[in-house]
Amino acid sequence: MEVCVDMKNILLALATSWASFAHAETPEIMELTFEQRIADCENLWFAAREEEDMLVLGFVYVDPEAGFTYEHYGELVLSEGVFQAVPSDRQGTTRVIHRIGVNVPATCLTDAQATALGLPSSPESMASYKDHRPVGEHHERWAHHANRIGASAIALEHVSKASATGTTSTSLTFEHAVALNGLGQFEETVTLLEPIVASEDATGDLIAELAHAKQELGDLPRAIKLYEQAIRHRKGGYSERRSAFALRIASIHEELGNTRQHDAWMRRAERLDGNR
């Protein structure tokens, strides 16, 4: 399941000393803003605004195969000036998990805050999600998972850690490029990919990431040629990726005012995507 939450930065009253708030007669109040992102809360409890008057409470982890996920606990409720963890009706009977699709705003709870709320350091189920890959491969996979939810900075950190182990692969280069593009570091993407795209190591996805960088840098003719190259490189019948590349070309032609080319590439995108 995917998390779908409309989050806003908010200010909440929170006892300054979470470890002792249950015993404080007049807890001191501090401001808490949701300025972190849910990917920052890996292996931590978190709180996030799910509805206007509801704070979801859960534990974030990375499933080695499925990616960023959180185990739902219940709600964080403000009562008489202090927060309380209110378990859902399913607690103790059914384990509820949510696949994270977007790196939404959240607040990562400290160990002291989690303890004060009566929460364990982590759910017992976390023992099942240890990644047994070699270190370099682990970081490459975590970069992939981070990129999938738009956590580009975290992905880039994992790319650096993987590279530091001597790990090299086409897939790691791809995650590197995706992270750079996600951070708007398009010149660095070009520096990374131009030599590879000109070599036998080029793949359709690497070519497309270079095309994306060129498009963002305003080199539209070069971007079109690269997207066309990416389509040719990914040979086969129906392909959502090839269709996506065709749509990118159509959007560039629309930007350039080339109506005929735009319409032609829209039709080609439809033909390439067998699901349309």
N, C-alpha and C positions, 0 to 999 in steps of 0.2 A: 504494500500500500504506500501511497505517496503522501507526504505532508503538504497540505494546501492551507497556508495561513497568511492572512493579510496583516502584516506587523507594522507597528509605528513605534518610534522612540517615545517613551513615556517616563514619567517620574513617579516613583512609588515610595511610600514610607516603609522603611526597613530598620529594624533594630540594629544599632551599630555593633553590638556584641551578640552575634548569633549564638555563640556557645553558652551564653548565660541569660538569653532574653526570657526564657520561660520562668526565671526566678526574679527578674527585675520588676520592681514595682512601677517605675516610671522609665521605660526604655527610651534611650536617646534615639532620635530619629535622624536618618541620613537619606540622601537621594540615591536612587538606583536607576541608571539608564540602560536601555537595551542597545548598547553600542557594539557589542560583540556579534559574531555570527555563529550559527549553529555548528559549523565545522570546527570552530575554535574550541568547542566543548567535547571533543573526542575523549572518551573514557571519563566523562564527568556528568554529574547531574546538571540539568539546565531548566530554566523557566522561559517561556515564550508566550506572547499574547496570541491566543487562538481566536478569540472573539472579543468584542468590546469590553466585556466584564468578566473575562475568563483567562486565567493563566494556566497553560498546560505545563505539567511537570513530568520530566522523563530523564532517561539516561542515554547519552549518545555513545555509539560505538561504530566500528567499521566491521561489517561482515566481509571476510577476505574475498568472497566471491560476489556478493550482491552490493557491496558498497556501504555508504553512510546510512545508518539506521538509528532509530531511537526506540527504546522500550518504554512504553507508556506506563506511568505510575498513577497519575490522577491530576489533581489541581493544586495550585498554590493559592491559598485563600488568606486574605488579610482580615484578622479578627481582633478587635480591641487593640489595635495598634501594632500587632505582631503577626507574622506570617505563620501559617500552619499548613503542613502537607496533608491533603485530604485524599485518601486512596479512592480509586474508582471502584465501582461495584464488582468489577471482574478481578480485582486484586485477590490473590490467593487461590483462584480457581482457573483463570485463563490468562495466558501470557499474550499481551497485545503489543505488536511491533509495527512501526511505520517506516517505510523506505523514504528517505529524504531526497526530494527532487530538486530543491532550490536552497541555496545557502542563505536562509532567512535570518533576520536579526534575532538575537537571543541573549540571555544572561547565563553565563557559566557559574554555577555555585561552587564556592570553595569547599574543601573538606570539612572545615569547621561549620559552615552553614548547613551542609548536608547532615552532619551529625546532630546539630541542634534541631533539625526537622525530624529527627528519628529515622533517617534513611541509612541504609548500609553503605559501606564504601563503594560497592557496586552490586548489581543484581547477581545472584548465584549463576545465572545462565551465561554470564560473560566468559566463564572458563571454556566454553565450547567454541569461542571465536578467536582463539590464538592462531596467529599466522605462522606456519612452519617453513615458509620459504627462506632461502638465503637472504642476507640483509639487503643486498643490491636489488634482488627481484622483489623483495617486500616493498621497498621504497618506490620502485617502478609501478607496482600495482596500486599503491596508495596514491601516487600521483594521478593515475588513471581515475580512481574513485573521486578524488578531489576535483579534478577537471570536470567530471560529469555533472557536478552540482554547482559549478561556477566558483569554486574556491581556488582561484588561480594562484594566489600567493602561497597557499599551503602546498599546492601541486608543485610549484617551482622549488620550494624547499625540499620536497621529496626527490625531485629530479637531481638537485645538487647532491643530496646524500647518496643517491644511487650512483651518480657519476664518481663520487669520492671513493667508492668501493672498486672502481674499475669497470663497472657494468656499462656495456655499450650494446645498443640494439636499435633497430628501426622503430620499434614501439616506444622506446624511451625518448628518442628524438622527436617522435610525434607528440608525446605528452609535453615535452619541452616547448615545442612550437605552440601548442594549444595554450599553455600557461602564459607564454609571452604575449600572444595575441589577446588573451583575456585580460592582461594587465595593460594593454595598449602600448606595449613595447615593440612596435612594428618594425623599426629599423633593426632591432636585434634579431627578430624573426628572419628578416631578409638575409642578414649576415650568416645566420645558422643554416638556412635552407638553400640558398642559391647554389653553393657547391654540390650539395646532395642532389638537387633536382637536375643538375646538369650531368649527373653520373648514372651508373647502372643501378645504384641503390635507391633511386627515386621510386616512390609509390604514389598512387592516386591521392591518398590522403595528405601526404607531405606536400605534393604539388598544390593541392587545394588550400592548405594553410599558408603557403607562400602567396598564392593568389589573393587570399583574404588580406594579408598584410599589404600587398601592393594596392589593392582596392582602397584600403583605409588611408594609404599614403597618397592617394590621388592619381596613381599611375594606372588609369583605367584600361587603356589598350593592352598593356602588359597583363593586367589581371584577367581580361577576357581570354587572351591566348593561353594563359596558365590554366584557367578553368576548362577550356576546350581540351588541353593536354590531359588534364585529370580525368575527363570523361573518356577519352580514348584509352587511357592507361587502365582504367577499370573496365575491362572488356566483359561482355556477357549480355544477358537479356535484360529483364527488368531489374532496376536498382534504385532504391530510394536515395542513395548517396549520389549517383550520377544525375538523378532528377534534381537533387538539391543544388548540384553544381550548375545545371542548366538554368535553374531559377535565379541563381546569382548572376549569371550572364544576362538574363532577361532584365533583372533589376538595374544592371549597369547601363544597358541600352536605353532603358526608360529614363535613367538619370541624364543620359546624353541626348535624349529627345529622338532616338531612333525607333520610331513606332513600329515599322515593319519588322525590324530585327527583334524587337521586344516580343511582338506577337508570335513570331516564328519560334523563338526560344521557349516561350510559354507552352506552345503546342508540343515542342520536343520534350519538355520536362514532363508533360502529361503522358507522352508515349513511353518515356523511360520508367515511369512509376506505374507498375502494374496494379497498384492498389487504387488508382484514381478511376 
